[in-house]
């Protein structure tokens, strides 16, 4: 082998890619086991579409990871091809050279990750290095490309990714995080330029950066993973598979158009949804879970949806991604059947999830800042003669009645207050969920800051108590969860919740009977939603 390192691509102990730490929650390294799960799904689809042929035994298939970090996808693809092509290309060195020069391609997201990826795939950070297992490259990059890409600033923002010039326009010594795939008007031409020829990829697979922190944080930071998916689709591969946050199912900052395009795309053939991101990426705080999908260009049809969580049985169903009357993806297969029962009983048509206009609970729920007060508002500590009580972040305060210009029709009515943000569980998703911060009754003469939403009005304390009891029911909160993409509980998440007669204290037993919820459905609800005690009294 002319002094080069062994061509053995497996059998390392331990596998270094199971040991390295993530760069951040936005740039997460994919565990080898999970990468192989995604590759298995692609190979199964290939076999189903190609009369049972073996993807890994085809020397003409081209693979691209356009967001290479550790190089795990490219490494595992190379390993599979090395075994699969043994009969067609018996000489090991010739076979590996063919695979690495003709079949396996990557685009690094940073200088560091490109070096790491080359080390994973070529066994050398330089494709022409002494220890490289490749012999036919004419450059040190090989087919794992990286060059510094600059943002295009327009009015202080990058026109491609929306990054802030103030945050990321920081000179030539630091990474720009201007990822090549999404900083191009014509992505096909850009990829051809990168690799020096006309490139048509059969399989695109990867784990893109999830968000670009341009001054926000957590769920407030701008998501960018959707841009990678859109650009990858524009390259028109046969198959596309990416692992991305699951928050797109129901919404999120800047994701409405992306969600609509994904849910109406009948080439989306499977989604594997993991309720807890920690089950995929141990130690990563990413709220809302993650999923990976398989997009099949030439074989449209219904989507197979599988839900995974710890040791729960995997739930799998083949169904449309977008149900009639819904504007979000119904995350839980069991939840969809329950929702259909609820809508049918409350006057909805059999072929739609849309509740009749007069039966929608969301019409009782305010928008953010129901009385025009920010979360940071702090009222006076003592009450004046014409002040109203303000439920605010951290407690109560008082403010002059005539200072309120929004929601004045609700001030002297009975209502409920429900937290805008659900109770925290750290950075991890745990079940059963509370779904809502504990709601409480607001008496006449009270208002709230942006910390709460206002629900009402109600004509009496008894009606308010009835509605409060309804929100403490597990079934009600499951219906909220089906439309809830994050910890924020906006008016929109109440879309699937029907109104009731506010004449009694509601219990789950009442609702289970009304909607004919089966024992197995009850077990599902109670596994997913935590009990909440009804307290029919004013908050102390």
MORARA-V798671 format. One record per residue. N is the residue number from 1. RES is the residue in one letter. PHI is phi as a letter, one per 40 degrees, with the letter a starting at -180 (* if undefined). BURIAL is 1 if it has 9 or more other ideal C-beta (glycine too) atoms within 8 Angstrom, else 0. Layout:
BEGIN
((N;RES;PHI;BURIAL) (N;RES;PHI;BURIAL))
END
This chain:
BEGIN
((1;X;*;0) (2;X;f;0) (3;X;g;0) (4;X;c;1) (5;X;c;1) (6;X;d;0) (7;X;c;1) (8;X;c;0) (9;X;b;0) (10;X;b;0) (11;X;g;0) (12;X;c;0) (13;X;a;0) (14;X;c;0) (15;X;c;0) (16;X;d;0) (17;X;c;1) (18;X;c;0) (19;X;b;0) (20;X;c;0) (21;X;c;0) (22;X;c;1) (23;X;c;1) (24;X;a;0) (25;X;c;0) (26;X;c;1) (27;X;b;1) (28;X;b;1) (29;X;c;1) (30;X;c;1) (31;X;c;1) (32;X;d;1) (33;X;c;0) (34;X;c;1) (35;X;d;1) (36;X;c;1) (37;X;c;1) (38;X;c;1) (39;X;c;1) (40;X;c;0) (41;X;c;1) (42;X;c;1) (43;X;c;1) (44;X;c;0) (45;X;c;1) (46;X;d;1) (47;X;c;1) (48;X;c;0) (49;X;c;0) (50;X;b;0) (51;X;g;0) (52;X;g;0) (53;X;c;1) (54;X;c;0) (55;X;d;1) (56;X;c;1) (57;X;b;1) (58;X;b;1) (59;X;c;1) (60;X;b;0) (61;X;c;1) (62;X;b;1) (63;X;b;1) (64;X;b;1) (65;X;b;1) (66;X;c;1) (67;X;b;1) (68;X;c;1) (69;X;b;1) (70;X;c;1) (71;X;g;1) (72;X;c;1) (73;X;c;1) (74;X;c;1) (75;X;c;1) (76;X;c;1) (77;X;c;1) (78;X;c;1) (79;X;c;1) (80;X;c;1) (81;X;c;1) (82;X;c;1) (83;X;c;0) (84;X;c;1) (85;X;c;1) (86;X;d;1) (87;X;c;0) (88;X;c;0) (89;X;b;1) (90;X;c;0) (91;X;c;0) (92;X;c;0) (93;X;c;1) (94;X;c;0) (95;X;c;1) (96;X;c;1) (97;X;c;1) (98;X;c;1) (99;X;c;1) (100;X;c;1) (101;X;c;1) (102;X;b;0) (103;X;b;1) (104;X;b;1) (105;X;b;1) (106;X;a;1) (107;X;b;1) (108;X;c;1) (109;X;c;1) (110;X;a;1) (111;X;d;1) (112;X;c;0) (113;X;c;1) (114;X;c;1) (115;X;c;1) (116;X;c;1) (117;X;c;1) (118;X;c;1) (119;X;c;1) (120;X;c;1) (121;X;c;1) (122;X;c;1) (123;X;g;0) (124;X;a;1) (125;X;c;0) (126;X;b;1) (127;X;c;1) (128;X;b;1) (129;X;c;1) (130;X;d;0) (131;X;c;0) (132;X;c;1) (133;X;c;1) (134;X;c;1) (135;X;b;0) (136;X;b;0) (137;X;c;1) (138;X;b;0) (139;X;a;0) (140;X;c;0) (141;X;c;1) (142;X;g;1) (143;X;b;1) (144;X;b;1) (145;X;c;1) (146;X;a;1) (147;X;a;0) (148;X;d;0) (149;X;b;0) (150;X;b;0) (151;X;c;1) (152;X;b;0) (153;X;c;1) (154;X;b;0) (155;X;g;0) (156;X;g;0) (157;X;b;1) (158;X;c;1) (159;X;c;0) (160;X;c;1) (161;X;b;1) (162;X;g;1) (163;X;c;1) (164;X;c;1) (165;X;c;1) (166;X;c;0) (167;X;c;1) (168;X;b;1) (169;X;c;0) (170;X;b;0) (171;X;g;0) (172;X;c;0) (173;X;c;0) (174;X;b;0) (175;X;c;0) (176;X;c;1) (177;X;f;1) (178;X;c;1) (179;X;c;1) (180;X;d;1) (181;X;c;1) (182;X;b;1) (183;X;b;1) (184;X;a;1) (185;X;c;0) (186;X;b;0) (187;X;c;1) (188;X;c;1) (189;X;c;0) (190;X;c;1) (191;X;c;1) (192;X;c;1) (193;X;c;0) (194;X;c;1) (195;X;b;1) (196;X;g;0) (197;X;i;0) (198;X;c;0) (199;X;b;1) (200;X;b;0) (201;X;c;1) (202;X;c;1) (203;X;b;1) (204;X;b;1) (205;X;a;1) (206;X;i;1) (207;X;b;1) (208;X;c;1) (209;X;d;1) (210;X;c;1) (211;X;a;1) (212;X;b;1) (213;X;c;1) (214;X;b;1) (215;X;h;0) (216;X;c;0) (217;X;a;0) (218;X;f;0) (219;X;c;1) (220;X;c;0) (221;X;c;1) (222;X;c;1) (223;X;c;1) (224;X;b;1) (225;X;c;1) (226;X;c;1) (227;X;c;1) (228;X;c;1) (229;X;c;1) (230;X;c;1) (231;X;c;1) (232;X;c;1) (233;X;c;1) (234;X;c;0) (235;X;c;1) (236;X;f;0) (237;X;c;1) (238;X;c;0) (239;X;b;1) (240;X;b;1) (241;X;b;1) (242;X;b;1) (243;X;b;1) (244;X;a;1) (245;X;d;1) (246;X;c;1) (247;X;c;1) (248;X;c;1) (249;X;d;1) (250;X;b;1) (251;X;i;1) (252;X;h;1) (253;X;d;0) (254;X;g;1) (255;X;b;1) (256;X;c;0) (257;X;c;0) (258;X;c;1) (259;X;d;1) (260;X;c;1) (261;X;c;1) (262;X;c;1) (263;X;c;1) (264;X;b;0) (265;X;c;1) (266;X;c;0) (267;X;c;1) (268;X;c;1) (269;X;b;1) (270;X;a;1) (271;X;b;1) (272;X;b;1) (273;X;b;1) (274;X;b;1) (275;X;c;1) (276;X;b;1) (277;X;c;1) (278;X;c;1) (279;X;c;1) (280;X;b;1) (281;X;b;1) (282;X;d;0) (283;X;g;0) (284;X;c;1) (285;X;c;0) (286;X;b;1) (287;X;c;1) (288;X;h;1) (289;X;g;1) (290;X;b;1) (291;X;a;1) (292;X;b;1) (293;X;b;1) (294;X;b;1) (295;X;b;1) (296;X;b;1) (297;X;d;1) (298;X;b;0) (299;X;b;1) (300;X;c;0) (301;X;i;0) (302;X;c;0) (303;X;b;1) (304;X;c;1) (305;X;b;1) (306;X;b;1) (307;X;b;1) (308;X;b;1) (309;X;a;1) (310;X;f;0) (311;X;c;0) (312;X;c;0) (313;X;c;0) (314;X;c;0) (315;X;c;1) (316;X;b;1) (317;X;a;0) (318;X;b;0) (319;X;a;1) (320;X;c;0) (321;X;c;1) (322;X;b;1) (323;X;c;1) (324;X;d;0) (325;X;g;0) (326;X;b;1) (327;X;b;0) (328;X;b;1) (329;X;c;1) (330;X;c;1) (331;X;c;1) (332;X;b;1) (333;X;d;1) (334;X;c;1) (335;X;c;1) (336;X;c;1) (337;X;c;1) (338;X;c;1) (339;X;c;1) (340;X;c;1) (341;X;c;1) (342;X;c;1) (343;X;c;1) (344;X;c;0) (345;X;c;1) (346;X;c;1) (347;X;g;0) (348;X;c;1) (349;X;c;0) (350;X;c;0) (351;X;b;0) (352;X;a;1) (353;X;c;1) (354;X;c;1) (355;X;c;1) (356;X;d;1) (357;X;d;0) (358;X;c;0) (359;X;b;1) (360;X;c;1) (361;X;c;1) (362;X;c;1) (363;X;c;0) (364;X;c;1) (365;X;c;1) (366;X;c;1) (367;X;c;0) (368;X;c;0) (369;X;f;1) (370;X;d;1) (371;X;b;1) (372;X;g;0) (373;X;b;1) (374;X;c;0) (375;X;d;0) (376;X;c;0) (377;X;c;1) (378;X;b;0) (379;X;c;1) (380;X;c;1) (381;X;c;0) (382;X;b;0) (383;X;c;0) (384;X;c;0) (385;X;c;0) (386;X;b;0) (387;X;c;1) (388;X;b;1) (389;X;c;1) (390;X;b;1) (391;X;c;1) (392;X;b;1) (393;X;c;0) (394;X;g;0) (395;X;i;0) (396;X;b;0) (397;X;a;1) (398;X;b;1) (399;X;a;1) (400;X;c;1) (401;X;d;1) (402;X;c;0) (403;X;c;0) (404;X;c;1) (405;X;b;0) (406;X;b;0) (407;X;g;1) (408;X;c;0) (409;X;c;0) (410;X;c;1) (411;X;d;1) (412;X;c;0) (413;X;b;1) (414;X;c;1) (415;X;a;1) (416;X;b;1) (417;X;b;1) (418;X;b;1) (419;X;d;1) (420;X;c;1) (421;X;b;1) (422;X;c;1) (423;X;c;0) (424;X;c;0) (425;X;b;0) (426;X;g;0) (427;X;b;0) (428;X;b;1) (429;X;c;1) (430;X;b;0) (431;X;b;0) (432;X;c;1) (433;X;c;1) (434;X;c;1) (435;X;g;1) (436;X;b;1) (437;X;c;1) (438;X;d;0) (439;X;c;1) (440;X;a;1) (441;X;c;1) (442;X;b;1) (443;X;c;0) (444;X;d;0) (445;X;g;0) (446;X;b;1) (447;X;b;1) (448;X;a;1) (449;X;c;1) (450;X;c;1) (451;X;d;1) (452;X;b;1) (453;X;c;1) (454;X;b;1) (455;X;b;1) (456;X;i;1) (457;X;c;0) (458;X;b;1) (459;X;c;0) (460;X;a;0) (461;X;c;0) (462;X;c;0) (463;X;c;1) (464;X;c;1) (465;X;c;1) (466;X;c;1) (467;X;c;1) (468;X;c;1) (469;X;c;1) (470;X;c;1) (471;X;c;1) (472;X;c;1) (473;X;c;1) (474;X;c;1) (475;X;c;1) (476;X;d;1) (477;X;c;1) (478;X;c;1) (479;X;c;1) (480;X;c;1) (481;X;d;1) (482;X;c;1) (483;X;b;1) (484;X;b;1) (485;X;c;1) (486;X;a;1) (487;X;c;0) (488;X;c;0) (489;X;b;1) (490;X;c;1) (491;X;d;1) (492;X;c;0) (493;X;c;1) (494;X;c;1) (495;X;d;1) (496;X;c;1) (497;X;c;1) (498;X;c;1) (499;X;c;1) (500;X;b;0) (501;X;c;0) (502;X;c;1) (503;X;b;0) (504;X;a;0) (505;X;c;0) (506;X;c;1) (507;X;b;0) (508;X;c;1) (509;X;c;0) (510;X;c;1) (511;X;c;1) (512;X;c;1) (513;X;c;0) (514;X;c;0) (515;X;b;1) (516;X;f;0) (517;X;c;1) (518;X;c;0) (519;X;c;0) (520;X;c;0) (521;X;c;1) (522;X;c;1) (523;X;c;0) (524;X;c;1) (525;X;d;1) (526;X;c;1) (527;X;c;0) (528;X;c;1) (529;X;b;1) (530;X;c;0) (531;X;c;0) (532;X;b;1) (533;X;c;0) (534;X;c;0) (535;X;b;0) (536;X;c;0) (537;X;a;0) (538;X;c;0) (539;X;c;0) (540;X;c;0))
END
